[in-house]
Amino acid sequence: MRYIYLFMLVTSALFSNIDQEDTAKQAIVKIYTTAKIPNYQVPWSSSMRSSTGSGAIIEGGYILTNAHVVANHAFIEVQRYGQRKRYVATVYAISHQADLALLKVDKEAFYHGVTPLTFGELPRVEQKVVVYGYPMGGSTLSATIGVVSRVEHHIYAHSGEMFLAIQVDAAVNPGNSGGPALSDGKIVGVVMQMITKSQNIGYLVPVSMVKHFIEDMKDGKYDGFADLGLGTQKLENPSLRSYYGLDENTTGVLIHKIVYNSTLKNLLKEGDILTHVDGFDIENDGTVAFRKYEYTDFHYAVDAYQMGQKVKLGIIRDNKPLDVEAELKYTADDIYLVKTTRYDKMPTYFVYGGYVFSPLTRNLILSTNSNRLILSYLAGQWQEEDRKEVVVLLKVLASDLTRGSNNFSMWPIDKINGENFVDFKDFYNKIKNASGKYIVLEDEDGVKVIINREEVALKQDAILKKYNIEYDRSADLRG
């Protein structure tokens, strides 16, 4: 009798797990996206591309997925597990920073009989996870099992920014993107990327980032993850530590740069030692212990806060400890000279007499091998009050007006008619409002491109027609 009882207990637990897994599967969604892909080298042109990804139905009638699954979307359809009908979906909210998106379906029938998935907590190393999705190799739902390998900051391929990420050894392939990783039936992460030519190294957006994104969107406006606007240096070198009078028990990072619009501009000084953030001790390598024996970048503590909130910082100045509060107001786009990767909009451009101008973006850098060294250097620079954007001569369209200048490509412009400019709009207005016979463009080394305004007035329309360019400027400038 005792053996029968034990068998019944095991059988009951088994069926309970099966029911739980079946309930989870009902919430998994396949996403079909048709996207309009901009051509940053030919900014007035684009192409269409179809792709598939994965997602999960969560509370509130939302479908949680990756931003890159629906980036540049023109049309989206979704299909639930075990069903063949597709439903039209729309993007309710998106964070290209964190590679997350929420979709909505207007038809109530889509949600009939489904139990939305809920969120768990940040998983620990060696914790078991099940990854659901619709990867390549078949058309039906796939489930792979693995464990959490590590939790630390990692570059998000979609945005190029660095945030907390979960590495797992569960098989992750194209098509898995946006699918949930479950532990004990709860979402602990969202599949976002993998390392090619590796043995099962995949990455998840952790549940803490997902919760931050959803909380951010409750007011209907996405604010993003804040950047303090501080340049810091590790303090591991003994001579460097001795120079700043630090003993062996004092840890932190050296503040060597403060961006001009940082809310800390009048509170901190270059040469201050940043020792604490939100109560976390900053180690000499710039990490904090977010859990016992587990370390990650100190921005982990800042990323936990919403925009508009304040975070407490501890510093040492002249060997004396001080406490300050940093108001979180700006993202990386407000701070860096080159904007982070752009999506869901066509590139900005201006064609003037066959000379094609554009603001420098990371999309543009990634689209070419031309001048990569200089452009990559500019991408790491911060804005100044009088310089907030880089403008490049993207290319030169061959014509009798541009003879001899056709070798200019991805050429950063420093001055126009001897004057500096703040951003692309300022540059554009300076060209439109110029009154002399010539427009003189100059780079940092004094190399010049001269454009004859009278010739442009005569030949602009013919050049545009020859290259089948409908508008001489992008829609945002026409508006």
Secondary structure, DSSP 8 states (H G I E B T S, - for coil): -HHHHHHHHHHHHHHHHHHHHHHHHHTEEEEEEEEEEE-SSSTT-EEEEEEEEEEEEETTTEEEE-HHHHTTEEEEEEEETT----EEEEEEEEETTTTEEEEE-S-GGGGTT---B-B-----TT-EEEEEE--TT-SS-EEEEEEEEEEEEEE-TTT--EEEEEEE-S---TT-TT-EEEETTEEEEEEEEE-TTSSS-EEEEEHHHHHHHHHHGGGS---------EEEEE---HHHHHHTT--TT---EEEEEE-TT-TTTTT--TT-EEEEETTEE--TTSEEEEETTEEEETHHHHHTS-TT-EEEEEEEETTEEEEEEEE----GGGTBSSB----SS----EEETTEEEEE-BHHHHHT--TTHHHHHHHHT-B-BTTB---EEEEEE--STTSTT-TT--SEEE-EETTB--SSHHHHHHHHHT--SSEEEEE-TT--EEEEEHHHHHHHHHHHHHHTT-S-SB-HHHH-
